[in-house]
Amino acid sequence: MARKKIREYDSKRLLKENLKILAGIDLQIRVAQVTQSIDFTELTNKEPWLSSTKLVVKLDMLFGKRGKSGLVEMGGCKALITTFIVKPFVPHDKEYYLSIVSKRLGCTISFLECGGIEIEENWDKTIFLPTEKPMNLEACAPLIAKLPLREKIGDFIMGVFSIFQDLDFSFLEINPFTMVNGEPYLLDMRGEFDDTAAFKNFKKWGDIEFPLPFGRVLSPTKSFIHSLDEKTSASLKFTVLNPKGRIWTMVARGGASVIYANTVGDLGYESELDNYAEYSRAPNEDEVLQYARVVINCATTDLDRCKRAFLIGGGIANFTDVATTFNGIIRALKEKESKLKEARMHLYVCRDGPNYRTSLAKMRALGEVLEIPIEVYGPEATMIGNCKQAIDCIMSGA
């Protein structure tokens, strides 16, 4: 499960929309999101309460405990602010706290009769709900037994839990909510999705954003890969570790990519490992082509005339068509022929899975056409052996 943070605006929007559908609860939520590209005239026409209500404006920094961290007024935190949340000011005396966290065998649900920044100091109401057990009033009772509005709050907790499961939240925190005219009113909310469930939830989630952590800025190269990754159900990851190293990788599947990286380090050549690159979940040929272009461009810059090694590998593919991904890689290698030769690049290919024999044959033929050293192996070879060959290559002299 990969937990991805989402904007507070999206958390509230999705909760409001789906609570009405699944639980018949019409949440009193008014919230607007402001970015540098917002058209304020259009926004106020859509949300007329913005012009007639006392407002609260806060930064959407994707983490909690801002007050405890001294960040309510920004404190010493330095980063480009891109997103603000605007909501009505709601006077209130009583605050409540609710959180749901997905665990391996069920969910942890916590509820407190006080919200705000001192949650840990007041922690006393938490239950664990096993996956096979339904959420009902009986399960919810330990959390709300002494509340005067326990039926209304109990219905709310059960409704929120149903949305948590239906939309594949992995984490949800409402801190705090209050009661307005006897109905729950959300003040602050944080949410995280299990992004591996995107394939079945893309209609429910809609145009959802998975923003980067606060303060993190991507390089143009990584930003391009990130944009590719966001537009596909596949996974495309790329990080430059040491641009002056001489061993580059482009490996299928996250587990295999970690094995390659760890093996190079275990063999004592961590300083020569340039990057981490992983593609998985059946990317199509065009996606792999665009991805491979970026990796090869990075691998063939800052030339020092020393030999370089490029590992193209992976474990046994379950449902990824090796022919499809290799077609994209081969097209990129053809395009970058001159750069590969200039970089004195040696390719080491090791792959298994659907259509791997045809793909490996194409890769061998490519070496003859481009006159670039390419060692090609199937399941008879090992990832460790592949890494040793790459190290032997770069250590064989300039």
C-alpha positions as CSV (number, residue, x, y, z in Angstrom):
1,M,0.0,0.0,0.0
2,A,1.4,3.4,-1.0
3,R,0.0,6.2,1.1
4,K,-0.4,9.5,-0.9
5,K,-1.4,12.8,0.7
6,I,-4.2,14.7,-0.9
7,R,-5.3,18.3,-0.5
8,E,-7.6,19.3,2.3
9,Y,-10.0,20.7,-0.3
10,D,-10.2,17.3,-2.0
11,S,-10.6,15.5,1.2
12,K,-13.6,17.6,2.2
13,R,-15.1,17.6,-1.2
14,L,-15.0,13.8,-1.6
15,L,-16.3,13.3,2.0
16,K,-19.2,15.6,1.4
17,E,-20.2,14.2,-2.0
18,N,-20.0,10.5,-0.9
19,L,-21.5,10.9,2.6
20,K,-24.7,12.1,1.0
21,I,-24.7,9.2,-1.4
22,L,-23.7,6.4,0.9
23,A,-25.0,7.5,4.3
24,G,-27.6,10.1,3.6
25,I,-25.7,12.7,5.6
26,D,-25.6,16.2,4.1
27,L,-22.4,17.7,5.6
28,Q,-22.3,21.4,6.2
29,I,-19.1,22.1,4.4
30,R,-18.0,25.3,2.7
31,V,-14.5,25.4,1.5
32,A,-12.5,27.0,-1.4
33,Q,-9.0,26.3,-2.7
34,V,-6.9,29.3,-3.9
35,T,-3.8,28.9,-6.0
36,Q,-1.8,31.4,-8.0
37,S,-3.8,30.6,-11.2
38,I,-7.2,31.2,-9.6
39,D,-9.7,33.6,-11.1
40,F,-11.3,35.3,-8.1
41,T,-14.3,36.6,-10.0
42,E,-15.1,33.1,-11.2
43,L,-14.5,31.7,-7.7
44,T,-16.8,34.2,-5.9
45,N,-19.5,33.6,-8.5
46,K,-19.2,29.8,-7.8
47,E,-19.0,30.3,-4.0
48,P,-20.9,33.5,-3.2
49,W,-20.4,33.0,0.6
50,L,-16.9,34.2,0.1
51,S,-18.2,37.7,-0.4
52,S,-20.6,37.8,2.5
53,T,-19.0,35.7,5.3
54,K,-16.3,36.3,7.8
55,L,-13.5,34.0,6.6
56,V,-10.5,31.9,7.8
57,V,-7.6,31.6,5.4
58,K,-4.8,29.0,6.1
59,L,-1.9,27.4,4.2
60,D,-2.4,24.0,2.8
61,M,1.0,22.5,3.7
62,L,0.0,18.8,3.8
63,F,1.0,18.1,7.4
64,G,-0.7,18.6,10.8
65,K,0.4,20.0,14.1
66,R,1.1,23.4,12.6
67,G,0.3,25.1,15.9
68,K,2.5,22.8,17.9
69,S,5.4,23.3,15.5
70,G,5.1,27.0,15.6
71,L,3.9,27.2,12.0
72,V,0.5,28.8,12.4
73,E,2.3,32.1,11.5
74,M,4.9,30.2,9.4
75,G,7.6,30.4,12.1
76,G,10.9,29.5,10.6
77,C,9.5,27.3,7.8
78,K,10.8,28.4,4.4
79,A,9.1,27.2,1.2
80,L,7.1,28.5,-1.7
81,I,3.5,28.7,-0.8
82,T,1.3,27.6,-3.6
83,T,-2.1,26.6,-2.1
84,F,-4.4,28.2,0.4
85,I,-7.7,27.0,2.0
86,V,-10.5,29.5,2.6
87,K,-13.5,28.6,4.7
88,P,-16.1,30.4,6.8
89,F,-15.3,31.4,10.4
90,V,-17.4,29.3,12.6
91,P,-17.7,30.3,16.3
92,H,-17.9,27.2,18.5
93,D,-17.3,26.1,22.1
94,K,-17.0,22.3,21.7
95,E,-14.5,20.4,19.5
96,Y,-14.2,16.7,18.6
97,Y,-11.4,14.7,17.1
98,L,-11.7,11.6,14.7
99,S,-9.1,9.6,12.9
100,I,-9.1,6.4,11.0
101,V,-5.9,4.6,10.0
102,S,-5.7,1.5,7.8
103,K,-3.6,-1.3,9.3
104,R,-2.6,-4.7,8.0
105,L,-5.5,-6.6,9.6
106,G,-8.1,-3.8,10.0
107,C,-8.4,-0.2,11.0
108,T,-7.6,1.8,14.1
109,I,-10.4,4.3,14.9
110,S,-9.8,7.1,17.5
111,F,-12.3,9.6,18.8
112,L,-11.9,12.2,21.4
113,E,-14.2,14.8,23.0
114,C,-11.5,17.5,22.5
115,G,-9.8,18.5,19.3
116,G,-6.9,20.8,18.6
117,I,-3.2,20.5,19.2
118,E,-3.1,18.6,22.5
119,I,-4.5,15.3,21.2
120,E,-1.7,13.1,22.5
121,E,-2.1,14.5,26.0
122,N,-5.8,13.5,26.0
123,W,-5.7,10.1,24.3
124,D,-8.1,7.6,25.7
125,K,-10.6,6.4,23.1
126,T,-9.3,4.1,20.4
127,I,-10.6,0.8,19.0
128,F,-9.3,-1.6,16.5
129,L,-11.8,-2.9,14.0
130,P,-10.7,-6.1,12.2
131,T,-11.3,-6.3,8.5
132,E,-14.0,-8.9,8.8
133,K,-16.0,-7.0,11.4
134,P,-18.6,-4.5,10.2
135,M,-18.7,-1.0,11.6
136,N,-22.0,-0.5,13.5
137,L,-23.3,1.1,16.6
138,E,-22.1,-1.8,18.8
139,A,-18.6,-1.5,17.4
140,C,-18.7,2.3,17.8
141,A,-20.2,2.3,21.3
142,P,-16.9,2.4,23.2
143,L,-16.0,5.7,21.5
144,I,-19.3,7.6,22.1
145,A,-21.0,5.9,25.1
146,K,-21.0,9.0,27.3
147,L,-21.8,11.7,24.7
148,P,-25.2,13.6,24.8
149,L,-25.3,13.5,21.0
150,R,-24.0,10.0,20.7
151,E,-26.6,8.8,18.1
152,K,-25.8,11.7,15.7
153,I,-22.1,11.5,16.2
154,G,-22.2,7.7,16.0
155,D,-24.0,7.9,12.6
156,F,-21.4,10.4,11.5
157,I,-18.5,8.1,12.5
158,M,-20.1,5.1,10.7
159,G,-20.7,7.2,7.6
160,V,-17.1,8.5,7.5
161,F,-15.8,5.0,8.0
162,S,-17.9,3.7,5.0
163,I,-16.4,6.5,2.9
164,F,-12.9,5.6,4.2
165,Q,-13.4,2.0,2.9
166,D,-15.2,2.8,-0.3
167,L,-12.7,5.4,-1.5
168,D,-9.7,3.4,-0.2
169,F,-8.4,6.1,2.2
170,S,-5.4,4.8,4.1
171,F,-5.5,7.7,6.6
172,L,-8.2,10.2,7.5
173,E,-8.1,12.8,10.3
174,I,-10.7,15.3,11.2
175,N,-9.2,17.7,13.8
176,P,-11.4,19.2,14.8
177,F,-15.0,19.0,14.0
178,T,-17.8,20.7,15.9
179,M,-21.6,20.5,16.0
180,V,-23.6,23.3,14.4
181,N,-27.4,23.1,14.9
182,G,-27.0,19.5,16.0
183,E,-25.1,18.5,12.8
184,P,-21.4,17.7,12.4
185,Y,-19.3,20.6,10.9
186,L,-15.8,19.9,9.7
187,L,-13.2,22.5,10.6
188,D,-9.9,20.8,9.6
189,M,-9.3,17.6,7.7
190,R,-6.4,15.6,6.4
191,G,-6.5,12.6,4.1
192,E,-4.3,10.1,2.4
193,F,-5.2,7.6,-0.3
194,D,-3.9,4.1,-1.1
195,D,-2.8,5.0,-4.6
196,T,-2.5,1.4,-5.6
197,A,-6.3,1.5,-5.7
198,A,-6.4,4.2,-8.4
199,F,-7.3,1.8,-11.1
200,K,-10.7,1.1,-9.6
201,N,-11.4,4.5,-8.1
202,F,-10.5,6.9,-10.9
203,K,-14.1,7.8,-11.4
204,K,-14.8,8.3,-7.7
205,W,-11.7,10.3,-7.0
206,G,-12.1,12.5,-10.1
207,D,-9.4,14.9,-10.9
208,I,-7.4,14.3,-7.8
209,E,-4.0,15.8,-7.1
210,F,-1.2,14.0,-5.2
211,P,1.0,17.0,-4.3
212,L,4.6,16.9,-3.4
213,P,5.5,17.3,0.3
214,F,5.7,20.9,1.5
215,G,9.0,22.5,0.5
216,R,10.0,19.9,-2.0
217,V,10.9,21.1,-5.5
218,L,11.5,18.8,-8.4
219,S,14.2,19.2,-11.0
220,P,13.0,19.7,-14.6
221,T,13.9,16.0,-15.4
222,K,12.2,14.6,-12.3
223,S,9.2,16.9,-12.9
224,F,8.8,15.4,-16.3
225,I,8.9,11.8,-15.0
226,H,6.5,12.8,-12.2
227,S,4.0,14.2,-14.8
228,L,4.3,11.0,-16.8
229,D,3.7,8.9,-13.7
230,E,0.6,10.9,-12.7
231,K,-1.0,10.4,-16.1
232,T,-0.8,6.6,-16.2
233,S,-1.9,3.6,-14.2
234,A,1.7,2.4,-14.5
235,S,4.5,3.3,-12.1
236,L,7.4,5.4,-13.4
237,K,10.1,6.5,-10.9
238,F,13.5,8.2,-11.4
239,T,16.0,9.7,-9.0
240,V,19.5,10.9,-9.8
241,L,21.8,9.9,-7.0
242,N,25.3,10.7,-8.3
243,P,25.5,12.3,-11.8
244,K,29.2,11.6,-11.9
245,G,28.9,7.9,-11.3
246,R,29.3,5.4,-14.1
247,I,26.6,2.8,-13.5
248,W,23.1,3.6,-14.6
249,T,20.0,1.4,-14.2
250,M,16.6,1.1,-15.7
251,V,14.9,-1.8,-14.0
252,A,11.3,-3.2,-14.2
253,R,9.5,-3.6,-10.8
254,G,10.3,-1.9,-7.6
255,G,11.6,-5.0,-5.8
256,A,14.1,-5.8,-8.6
257,S,15.2,-2.1,-8.8
258,V,16.0,-2.2,-5.1
259,I,18.0,-5.5,-5.5
260,Y,20.1,-4.0,-8.3
261,A,20.8,-0.8,-6.3
262,N,21.6,-2.8,-3.1
263,T,23.8,-5.2,-5.0
264,V,26.0,-2.5,-6.5
265,G,26.4,-1.0,-3.0
266,D,27.1,-4.4,-1.4
267,L,29.8,-5.0,-3.9
268,G,31.5,-1.8,-2.8
269,Y,30.6,0.5,-5.7
270,E,27.9,2.6,-4.2
271,S,29.8,5.7,-5.2
272,E,29.5,4.7,-8.9
273,L,25.7,4.2,-8.8
274,D,24.2,7.1,-10.7
275,N,20.5,6.7,-10.2
276,Y,17.4,4.8,-9.1
277,A,15.0,4.1,-11.9
278,E,11.9,1.8,-11.8
279,Y,9.1,1.1,-14.2
280,S,6.2,-1.3,-13.4
281,R,2.5,-2.0,-13.7
282,A,2.5,-2.5,-17.4
283,P,3.4,0.9,-19.0
284,N,2.6,1.1,-22.7
285,E,5.3,1.4,-25.4
286,D,5.0,5.2,-25.7
287,E,5.3,5.7,-22.0
288,V,8.4,3.6,-21.8
289,L,9.9,5.4,-24.8
290,Q,9.4,8.8,-23.1
291,Y,10.8,7.4,-19.9
292,A,13.8,5.8,-21.5
293,R,14.7,9.0,-23.3
294,V,15.0,10.8,-20.0
295,V,17.1,8.1,-18.4
296,I,19.5,7.8,-21.4
297,N,19.8,11.6,-21.7
298,C,21.0,11.8,-18.0
299,A,23.3,8.8,-18.5
300,T,25.1,10.3,-21.4
301,T,25.9,13.8,-20.0
302,D,28.9,15.0,-18.1
303,L,31.1,12.8,-20.2
304,D,34.6,12.0,-19.0
305,R,35.6,9.5,-21.7
306,C,35.5,6.6,-19.1
307,K,33.5,3.5,-19.8
308,R,29.9,3.5,-18.5
309,A,27.5,0.7,-17.8
310,F,23.8,0.7,-18.3
311,L,21.8,-2.1,-16.6
312,I,18.4,-2.9,-18.2
313,G,16.8,-5.6,-16.1
314,G,14.0,-6.9,-14.0
315,G,12.6,-10.0,-12.4
316,I,9.9,-12.3,-13.7
317,A,7.1,-10.1,-15.0
318,N,3.6,-11.2,-14.0
319,F,1.4,-9.2,-16.4
320,T,3.7,-6.7,-18.0
321,D,4.3,-7.6,-21.7
322,V,8.1,-7.5,-22.0
323,A,7.9,-7.0,-25.7
324,T,5.9,-3.8,-25.2
325,T,8.3,-2.3,-22.8
326,F,11.4,-3.4,-24.7
327,N,10.0,-1.9,-27.9
328,G,9.9,1.4,-26.2
329,I,13.4,1.0,-24.8
330,I,14.8,-0.1,-28.2
331,R,13.3,2.9,-29.9
332,A,14.9,5.2,-27.4
333,L,18.3,3.5,-27.8
334,K,18.1,3.9,-31.5
335,E,17.3,7.6,-31.2
336,K,20.3,8.1,-28.8
337,E,22.8,6.0,-30.7
338,S,25.4,8.8,-31.1
339,K,25.1,9.9,-27.4
340,L,25.5,6.2,-26.3
341,K,28.7,5.8,-28.4
342,E,30.1,9.1,-27.2
343,A,29.6,8.0,-23.6
344,R,31.3,4.7,-24.3
345,M,28.2,3.0,-22.9
346,H,28.1,-0.8,-22.4
347,L,24.6,-2.3,-22.0
348,Y,23.7,-5.3,-19.8
349,V,20.2,-6.7,-20.3
350,C,18.6,-9.4,-18.1
351,R,14.9,-10.1,-18.3
352,D,12.2,-12.7,-17.9
353,G,8.4,-12.7,-18.4
354,P,5.8,-12.8,-21.2
355,N,7.4,-12.6,-24.7
356,Y,10.9,-12.2,-23.2
357,R,12.6,-14.5,-25.8
358,T,11.4,-12.3,-28.7
359,S,12.4,-9.2,-26.8
360,L,15.9,-10.4,-26.0
361,A,16.4,-11.5,-29.7
362,K,15.5,-7.9,-30.7
363,M,18.0,-6.5,-28.2
364,R,20.8,-8.7,-29.5
365,A,20.1,-7.6,-33.0
366,L,20.1,-4.0,-31.9
367,G,23.7,-4.4,-30.7
368,E,24.8,-5.5,-34.1
369,V,23.0,-2.6,-35.9
370,L,24.2,0.1,-33.5
371,E,27.6,-1.4,-33.0
372,I,27.2,-0.8,-29.2
373,P,28.4,-3.5,-26.7
374,I,25.2,-5.3,-25.5
375,E,25.2,-8.4,-23.2
376,V,21.8,-10.0,-23.2
377,Y,20.5,-12.7,-20.8
378,G,17.3,-14.4,-19.9
379,P,16.2,-16.2,-16.7
380,E,19.4,-18.3,-16.7
381,A,21.3,-15.2,-15.5
382,T,21.1,-13.5,-12.1
383,M,20.8,-9.9,-11.1
384,I,23.9,-10.1,-9.0
385,G,25.9,-11.5,-12.0
386,N,24.5,-8.6,-14.1
387,C,25.8,-6.1,-11.6
388,K,29.2,-7.7,-11.4
389,Q,29.6,-7.5,-15.2
390,A,28.7,-3.8,-15.0
391,I,31.4,-3.2,-12.3
392,D,34.0,-5.2,-14.3
393,C,33.2,-3.0,-17.3
394,I,33.8,0.3,-15.6
395,M,36.9,-1.0,-13.8
396,S,38.5,-2.4,-16.9
397,G,40.2,0.9,-17.6
398,A,39.6,4.1,-19.7
